[in-house]
Amino acid sequence: MELTERQERILRTVVETYVDTAHPVGSSAVVGQSGLAVSSATVRNEMAVLEDLGYIHHFHTSGGRVPTNAGYRYYIEHLMERQNLSNSEARTIRHQFLQSHTEMQEWLQLAAAIMARRIHNVGLVTAPKSAEVRLRHLEIIAIQNTIALVLVVLQDGTVLQEMVTLPESRNQEELSPLADRLSAEFRSLSSDAIETRVPSLLPLEAAVAGTAARLLRRGEERRAQVYHAGLADMIRQPEFTALRHGESLSIMNERLRSMVEFLHQGFAVERLLDGLDQHGSVQIIIGGETLVAELRDYSFVLGRYGDHDDSSGFVGVVGPTRMEYPRAVALVRYMTDLMSHLTFRGPEA
């Protein structure tokens, strides 16, 4: 439903004041913070309307109001002002990457830690993963006369390996040229494409090609690598240091346990990310929008980095629904651009 300008100003004030203070917002606070030239009674009437519409609610009759998930969603889509990181903060973050080693794993861990420290919630990053797994490079290492190790490097840099029994004895001097030739022939091919070539190959080549195809298939089935940091920052938020009205300690602990389990179950993170718009910009998921009841008290601000048509991952912030959304979006948007730049050009570019 479309709100009036006054109702929008009241809702904006309730959201932003509650995010800032973590305390329910009363009508007198709205009058003081919103700049509206109306009485507290008028504000109370408008707040009653907003409550009937499902945008705010109160825990008891004498208390102030807090935003609902629907209220946060209306705020994000209609009232939230765009923010950007300051030039000094952006320079500081980039300098941290310039000081790190040029290894993807270190960049991913650093990105999660930076977001956690700067938003005081959980920073979440997934390693880049190809939309379609293809071969970048192949190596064959002689182990014994008829046993070799086949290594394949995927386009996103992942290395997979498997032992193979050769149909005939070969030493390393003979296997290296074969690896170079097959690597050039199979470069950028998928598992299906390699398998179609196996019947036309000689027995030795077919054994190696079949192994390479199986490894690519394994790469298609692997879970996303998830990096996170800042759980200790998040549990210092008021949502985990003070009980809500009518809430027991066991319920508060259950809310925390649900997030800990989610972060440590890569398949759960991947299932959430698979449901996102694969070509969208920064996306915000609030509470029950995850379709996971245990996460209804959390919000996710997520952005996709990398090449959307080749290899990409996600960076984001996870925390209670009482989140500073403009700040979170600005941070995730910057980190998305920075990680995309690092993925293709490195920190010095």
N, C-alpha and C positions, 0 to 999 in steps of 0.2 A: 504494500500500500504506500502511496506517495504521502510523505509527511509535509506539514506546513513548515515554513522557514523557522518559526519559533520552536516547533517541536524538534526540528533538526538541531537547532542550537542547544536545546536542552539535552538531547541525546548525546551530542558531541561533548558537552560539558560533563555529563555523567560518565561517559567512557574515559575521557582523558583524565578526569580527576580520580576516578577509581584506579586506573592504571598507575597513576602517580602515587597515590596514598595507600592503596589496598584496603581502604575503609569505605563502607557504604556511603553514598552521597545523598545528603538531605536537600530539601528545597532551598533553605537559606544559603547553603554552599553554592547551589546552582545560581541563585540571584547574584551572589558576590563574584562568581567566576565567569558567568556567561555574558555579562554586560547588558542583559535585558532590562529594560525599564518597566518591570512589572513587579507585582507583589508576590510574596511567598505563596499566598493562597492560589494565585493564578498558576504559578509553577507547579504546585501540588496537583491542580486539576489536569494540567498537561501531562504530568508524570503518570497520573492515573490512566490517561488515554494510552500513553506509551506502554504501560504495563498490560493493559487490555490487549494491545496489539502484539504483545510477546517480546518487546525489545528490551525491557528492564523488568526486574522483580525485586521484592524485598523479603528478608528472612523473617521479620516480625513486624507487627503493625506500627510500632513506634520508631523503627529504624529507617535508615535511608535506603536508596535503591542501588542495585548493581546491574551491569549489563548482562543480558542473556547471550547465548551464542548467536541468536538471530540479530540482536542488537549490535554485536561486534561485526557481523557480516554487513549490516546496513551501513555502519560507520566506515568500513573498509571500502565499500563500493561507491558511496555517495559523499562522504564527509572528510575522509582522510586526505591531508595535504601531502604532496610529494616532497620528500627530503632527499638530499644528497650528502654524502660524506664530505667533510671539510677537506680542503686541499692538504692541510697538514696531516690529518688522520690518514688520508689515502697514501701520502708519501711515506708515512711511518710503516704502514702495512706492506707496501711494496718493498721498502728497505729490508724488512724481515725476510722476505723471499730472496732478495739479492744476497743476503748473508748465508742462506742455506745451501746445501749441496743440491746439484741439479738432478735429483732423483725424485721420481713421481711419488713414491711412498712418503718421503719426507715432506713434500709439498702438501699431500693430502692430510697428514697429521698436523702440519702447521696451520693449514686452513681451518681445520676443526677447532684448534686451540685458540686461534685469533678470534673467531666468531664467538666462542664461548666467553672469552675474557671481556669482549666489548659489548655483549648484550646480556651477560650474566645469566645465560641459559645454556642449553646444550647445543654445541656446534656439531653438525652432522654432514659428512662428506662420503660419497661413494666413488670408488675408483672408476675411471673411464672404461666403458664396455662397448664393444662394437654392436651395432644393430644387427649385422650379419657377420658371423665369424669367418674370417678369411686368413689365408696363410701369408706371412711376410717373409719368413726365412726357414730353411730346413737344414739340419746337420745330422750326420751319421758318425757315430764314434764306435770304433771296433773295441769289443770287450774280450771275446775269444774268437777262435777261428770262424765259427758259424753263428756267433751271437753279437749283436750290435745294439747300441742305444740310439734311438731316433728322437731327436729334439725338434720341435716346431715352435716358432715364434709367431704369435698371432699379431694382427695389425695393431692391437692396442698395447703390445709389448709383453703380454703374458707368455711365459715359457712353459710348455708341457712336454713330457717325455714318456717313453715306453720302450721296454726291451722287445727285440724282435729276433726270431730265429731265422737265419738266412738259408736259402735253399742250397747254397754252395759257400765254401770257405773264401773269405776275402780279408785282406789286411787293410790298415788305415790308408796306405798310399793308393789303394784301389777304390776305397769307399769315398774318399774326399772328392774326387772328380765327379763321381756319381751324385753325391749330395749337391754339388754346385749346379749340375745340369738339371736335376729334379727341382731344386729350389727355384731356378730361373723359369722352368716350365710351369710350375704350380703356383708361382707368385700371384697373389690376389684372388686365388680360386677358393671356393667354398668346399665343404666336405663332399657334397653331392657332385660337384664338378670334377673333383679328383677321382671319385669312385667310378665315374663313367669312363675314365681313361684306363682303369686298371686292366680290363680284359685285353687291351691292345699292347700291353707292356710285357717285357721279358720277365721271367720268374723273379729275379733279384729285384728288379725295379718295382714289380707288382707287390712284393712283400713290403717294401719301404713305403710305397704309395698307399697301400691299404692301412698301414700303421698310421701314416700321417692323416688320413681321412678319419680314422677312429679318434685321434687326438683332437682334431677340429670339432668332431661331434661332442667330445667331452667338454670342449670349450664352450659350446652352445648351451650345455646343461649346467654350467657352473653358476653359483650364486654371485651376486654383487659383493665386492669387498667393501665393508662399511667401517668407517673411522668416525669416532665421536669423542668429544671432550666436554668438560664443564658440568658433569653431573653434580659435583660438589657445589658449583656456583648455583645451580638451579635449586637445590634443596635448602639453600639459605633464603629463598624467596618466602614471603609470608604464607603462601599456600602450604608450606611444609614445616613452618615453625610455630604456627598457631592454628588451633582448631576453628573451623567455621561454626556458625551458630547451629546447634543441634547435631553436630558431627562428632563421632567418637574417634579416639586415637586409632583404632583398628581400621576405620574407613580411610583416614588420612594415610596410614601406612600402606594400605592396599593401592591407593592412587600412585604412590611412589613405586611400589613393586611392579605395577603394570608397565610403567615407563622403563624401568631397569630391564625387565624381560624383553620388551620391545626392542631396545637398543642392542641387546645381545643375541637376538634372533634375526640373522641376516635375511631369512626368507620373509619375515614380517615386514621389514623395511622395504625389501624389493617389491612385495605385493602392493604396498602403499604407493611406491614410485611408479609402478606399472600402470596405475590408474590415473596418472597425471596426463595432461595435454603434452604430448611429446614435442610439440613445436611452440609451446607457449613461453612467455617470459617468466617473471617471478610469480609464483602461485601461492596462495594462502589457503590452508585447510584448517577449519575451526572445529574443535570438539567432535561431535557426533558425525560430522561430514566424512570422517574416515571409515564409517560403517563398522568400527570396532568399538564396542560399548566401553571397554576399559580405558579408551583414550579420549573419552568425551570431555575431559577437563583440560586437554592439551590442544595447542595450536602448532601448526607447521608452516614455516615460511621457506619455500624451496625454489631454487633456480637451477636450470640445466646449463652445464658448461661443455665446451668442446665442439665438435662438428656434429650437428644433429643428424647428418646423413651417414656418418662413418662411426666415430667413437666418441662417446659422451658419458658424463656422470652428473651427479647432483650435488649441490652444496646448499646448506640451509641451517635454520635455527629451529629448535624445538623447545617449547616451554609451556607454562600455564596459559590458559586463554587470556588472562590478564597480562597481555604483552604490549610492549611499546611498538606497535605495528609499523608506523612510519620509519622509525629507526631500524627495525629489523629488515624491512624491505630495502632500505638504502644500503645496508651492509651486505645483504645477500646479492643485490644487483651488482655492487662493486666487485664482490668476490667471484661472482659468475663471470664477469668480464675478465678479471685478472686470471682466473684459472684457465679460461679459454685461451688467453694470450700465452700463458706458460706452456700449455699443452702442445702448441704448435710452434712457438718461437723460442721458448726458454726465457729465463729471467733477465738476460742482458739485452733482449731485443727492445 
